[in-house]
Amino acid sequence: MAKKKSQTNITRCSPSNLSIEESGGEHIMMLGDQPVLTPAGDKVVHQRADVLLHILDEFDGFGKVGLEDYRIVEPECFSAFALYGVQKEVIESREECLSLHFAKCLRGDGIFYPAPGPNEEMAQRSRWHPVYAWMKELGLKLPSLVQYWGDQIGSPEEDDEFGNNRDAYVPPKAFVDAVENIYKSLSPEQRAAVYSLHAGHNVVLFPMLLALGKCSANEYASGVLAVHGVVAEEWAAMSVPDEEHSEAFRQYRDIARVAAEWLNLFRSATREPSASEALLAEIQSGESTKREFKSSLRWHIHKKSHDEVITHACLKTIAAFLNTEGGVLLIGVEDSGEICGIEHDSFPNDDKFLLHLYNYIQEWLGNQHATRVKTDLIPVKGKKVCRVECQPFAGEWAYLRRKGEEEFLVRVGPSSKPLKPSEIATYMASHKKS
């Protein structure tokens, strides 16, 4: 738990007095030669310097930072530093209420209890469109817990039976499980934002949308206010019914913006890698039983000319993959992992390159095996690499037939090995697909 703040022991200083230093592969926030701490006493450290710089920039906006025994205890507000502290002190221990009692927290989300009356409910639902869009994407339907009471009541808030028994009604288990699994899959930063927003606004779905980047700060503010019925009340009291001039709206929006800006720092860490990034990761992993590099499809680097021998070497690898557990051939990569690209194969365009490759697969391996090979041309470091993904053996063996000769190849370690006729029957018997 955070140490209780004592006003008399607080030292206030300019954020410019704080610095970021590297130590042991991490970056740490310092005051002089001492590390500064969270309110709970944890060092303010991160692997990325830009994350701590974001916190310092935020402190600059407040003007002063209050410290007690090197613990940052001011400013006391919803901030990136507060989210950082929640992550360190609560989320990483998996002890927050959403991890321990997700179904109960979700049940308390007022979005399941729309306002009575068609006009009021329509006003709410119009502000909940990001949630409905997300539900459609997930193949789920947002349940309304009021529906359990049918037409017997008008206003759930005025019905004693509904009020006394509300906790007995929960969203369907399949719905709860689906949403809970998504929460569990979130990064620590995302969970810290969801937890903090839930703690402040007593909602679950809109914080999850914000964390996933599926709603804006404005949509969050409008949606959460509609959950609480605040918008309609404030509009009625305003001479100009403009939601964005509502004080409550601005407060919710500003809080959502703080969370969104913090989460944006980690978008690159949580997003799916691009095709180029994924390819670089493959290349860095090196050659293996299921991965091989070839510098070209037809260009002989020593003869300085096109040579079918080079194409034959590529097709041998493809045939071997098809006869074993499948694999990936990367054309345009040296054995060392250096990216040389397919440009020296001198095809007029990408389509001609792929057509040339597929023509050889069809001619030397057969049409039935061409359908088991998927190709992509991926730009990386200013060059193009052809990624050839081969399916594993599926019941029909691949023979490489060239110039009247026939080869049967398999993968042995990081290379393709032709089997002798006396070895083929034994291999097939031991690898027969069941």
N, C-alpha and C positions, 0 to 999 in steps of 0.2 A: 504494500500500500504506500501511497505517496506520503511523504513526511508533512505534517501539518505546518503551515507557514506561520512564522512569527514576525509580525510587522517590525519589531525593533531591531531585528538582526538582518534585515534586507539591505543589501548594497545595490544601488542602481548605477548602471554604467552605460556608456554608448555602445551600440552593437559593433562599432568600428574597433573596439578594444578586443573583440573576439577574433580568433584566427582559425584557419584549417591547416592541420599539419598531417603528414603521412607517417604512419608508424606500423610496421609489421604487415604491410600489404593493405592496411585499412587507413581511412582518413578520420581524424579525430578533431573535435572542436575544443579549442584551448582558450584560456584566459591567462595570459602570461605564460608561465611554465607549468600551469596546472590544467588538467582536463576539466571541462564543465560537465555537469551531470543533469539527468532528468530529475523531476521532483522525487522519484522513487530511489534515486541514487545510482542509476546506471550511467556509464559514460556515453556521451553523444558521439557515436562512431558509425561509420558506414563505409562500404567498399567503394562507393562512388562519391567523389568530391562534389559533383554538381548537386547532389541531394542535400548536403549540408550547406552549400552556398545558397540554395533556395530558402532554407530556414533563416540564414543570415539576412538575405534580402527582405524576408518577411519581418524580421526584427527591426530592420532599418525603417520600415513603415510605421512601427510603433514608437520609434524614437529612443526608448530606454528599455533595458533588460534588467529585471530584478533578480539578484542571486542571494542565496542563503547557504553558506558553507559550500559554495561553488555549484549548488543546485539552482537551476533556472526555475524560479517560481512565479515570475511575471514576464509577460502579460498573461493574465488569466482570461483566456477567451478561446473560441474555436479557431484553431490555427494548424498550419502544417506541423509545427513543433508538437502541438497537442496530439495530432494523429501519429506522429513518430513515437511519442511516449506511450500511447495506447498500444501500438504494435509491440513495443519492447516489453511493456509491463503486463499486458493482458493477452493479446492475440497469440504471441509465440508460445505461451503456456497452454493454449487451447482450453482456457478456463472461462472464457467469456460465455454469457448466457446463451448466445446464439449457437454455440457449439454444444453446450450442455442441454439446452431446453428449446431447440429450434421450433418444434411444433407449437409449444405454448406461446413463444414470441410471435410466431406467424399468425396464430389465431387472434392475437390482439390487434392486428393491423386493421384499422377502420375501413379499409377498402372492401372488406368482406361484408360490411354493414352499410350499404348505400342508404341515403336519406329517403324517407317515405315520400310518396307523391311523385307523379311522373315528371313534373317540371324540375323539382329539386334533384331528382335522380339523374335526369338528362344533363343538368348543369354539371354534376359531378363527373358523369361518364365522359363528357366532352373533354374534360381535363385529364382523364385517365387513359387517353388513347395510346401513350407509349407502353403502358402495361398490357393493354389488349393486343397490341402489335407483337409484343414479346410472347405472350401466351400463344398466339397463332403460330409464331415461329417454332415454339416448343411442341406444338400439337396438343396444348392443354386448354381447358376452359376455366376462366376465373369463376370460382363458386361464390354464390351469395348466401351467407348463412341465414339471412332473413327468410329465405325461401322455405326453410324448415317449418315456418309458422303459417305458410299458406296465406289465405285471405282473412284469417281470423283476427288480425290486429292491423291497426293503422300505423302507429308510430312505435317502433321497438323501444325507444327511450321512455315512452309513457306506459309501457306494458310491464306490470310487476313480474309476471311469469317469465317474460323474456329476460328481464334484468336479472332475475334470480337464477336463471338456468343458462345464461349465455356461455359460461365457461364449460358447460357440458357439450357444447356443439363445436365441432372442429371441421376444417376443410377435409375432403376425402384423403385417405392415406396416400393414395397414388400421387395426388397433387403435392402433398407435403413432402413426400420422399423425393419427387423430381426437383422441387425448388431447393430442398436441403442439400441434395447432391451437388447442385450448382454452387451453393454457398461454400461447401467444403472444398470445391475445386478452385476457389478464388485464391489469389496470391495473398500473403500476409498484409500487404499494403491495402488491397481491396477490402479484405475482411475488417481491417482497422477502420476504414471509412464507413462501411456498412454498420459496424457495431456502434460507432460514435453517433452516426445520424439516427440510428434506431433508438439509442439512449436519449437523444434530445427530442426526437419527434414522434416516437412510439409507432413507427412504421417500419416495414421490412422490404416490401417489393420495390418501392421507389429508390431507396438507398442501393439496392442490388442493381437496379437499372443504371443508376449513375456510375456505380463502380464498373459496370460492364461497358460503359460508353454508349448506352442505348437511350439516353435521354439527356437533354441539356440542363443547365442550371435553372433556366427559366421554366422548363417543363417540370423539373423537380419541384420548384417552389409552388407552381400552380397546382400540380397534382397533390402534393402533401396538404396544402391549404384546403383543397377540396375534400380531402379525406376528413379533415377536422371541421369542415363546414364554415371556415373563417371567411372565405371569399365572399359568399353571399351576404354575410352579416356586414362586412366592411363596405361592400358596394352600396348597400341600402343606406348607409350613413354618409355617402359621398355625393357631392353635387355632380361630379363627373365620374360615371361608372367605369373607371379605367383600372383594370387589375394591376397594371405595372406601376401605378402610383400609390398602391396600397403599402403602408408601412410594414405590415406583416409579410407581404410578398417580398419586399426588398430584403428583409432580414433573412428569410428562408433562402432567397436567391444568393445572397452574399455568402452564406454558409456553404451552400452547394458549390459555389465557385471556388472556395478555398479547397474543398475536397477534390473537385475536378482538376484544379491546377496541380495539386499534390499527386494525384493519380496519373496525370499526363507524363510526369517524370518517369513513370515505370511502364508506359505503354509499350515501348520498344522491347522491354524485358519480358512482357507477357504475351505479346502478339505472336502469331505463327511466323516462322522465318520465311523470307522470300525464297524463290526457287534458286536464286544465285547464292544466298546465304547457306541454304541446305546443301547445295552442291559443293561449296567450299568446305563445309564440315565433312562431307564424304571424302573429298580429296585429302584433307588433313588426316583422316583416319588411315590412309594408305591402302595398299593392295591386300587382299585376303582371299579366302576360299570363295567368297561371293562378290568380290570386286576386283576388276582389273583395269589397268590404264593402257591405252594405245595412243601414240602421238598423232596418227593420221589414219584415214580410211584407204588411201591409195598412193600417197606421196612417199617415195623412198628417199629418205634424207641423205643417204650416201650416194645414190645414183643421180639424185637431183632430177627425178622424173617420176611419172606415174608408173606403178608396178602392181600387177594383180597379186603378187606374192604378199603385199601388205594387206590387201583386202582379204586374202585367204587367212591370214593370221587373225583378223578380226572375227571372221566367220567361225574359225575354230573355237574361239572363246565363247561365242554365242551358242554353238552346238553343245559345248561342254556344260554350260549353264542349264540348257534345256534338258540335259540328261541327268542332272543331279538336283540340287536344291534351289536352282535359279540363281540369279545374280545380276549385277550391273556392270556393263562395260562403258567406260568413259573414253570417248574418242576425242583427242585434242589435249591429252595430258601425258607428259613424259613419265617414265618409270619412277623418276625422282619425286613426282608430284608437281613439277613445274607445269604451269598452264601454257601451252603453245597454241591452242586453238585449232580449228579445222580450216582456217583461211588458206593454208598452204596446199590444201587439196584442190583449190582453184575451181570450185563450182560457181556457175554464174549467179546462183541464188540458193536459198535454203531448201526450196522444194526439190531442186535438182540433186542436191546432196542426199536428201532422204529417199528420193526415188531410186537413186543409184544403189543405196544400201538395201532397200527392199527388193529391188530386182535380183540382187545376188542372193538374198535370203530365200526368195521364191525359187530361184534356179538351182541353188546348191543344197538347200534344206527341204524345200517343198512348201506349197501354199499353206498346208495345215499348220506349219510351224511359224509362218509369218504372222499369223493371228495371235501367237503367244509372245510376240515381241512388241514392246511399246517404246517409241523414241521421242525425245524432246531435244530441241536445240536451245541451250541456256546461255545467255550472255553473262560473262564473269570476268572482271578485271580487263574490260575492253576487248575481250575475245569471246568466241563462241565454242562451247563444248557440246558434243552430242552425247546425251545420256541414253543408253540402250538398256532397258529393263527387261529381263528374260524371266518368264514364269518357270517354276520348278517342274520336274518331270510329272506328267499327268496321265501316263498310261501308254503313250506312243513314243517310241524312241526316235531320236533325231540322228540321221546319218548324213554326213557331209560328203556330197558327191561332186567331184571336180575332175574334169578331163579323163573320164572313164575310171577314176579311182574313187574308192569309198573309204571313209574314215569314221570310226566310232570313238567319240571323245568324252572324257569325264573330267571333273575338277579334282585335282589332288593338291591340297594346300593352295598356294596362290598362283597355280599354273594349270594349264589344260593339257591332259595327257591322252594320246591315242592308245587304245587298247589293241592288243594282238587278237586275231580271230580266236585263239585258244582261251583268251581271257574274257571275251565278250559274254559267252553263255553263262559263265560263273557269275559275272557281274550282274547280268540281267536277273538271274535267279535270286540273287541276294538283295536286289533292289526292286523287285517286282512290286508294283503298286497294288495294295490290298483293296 
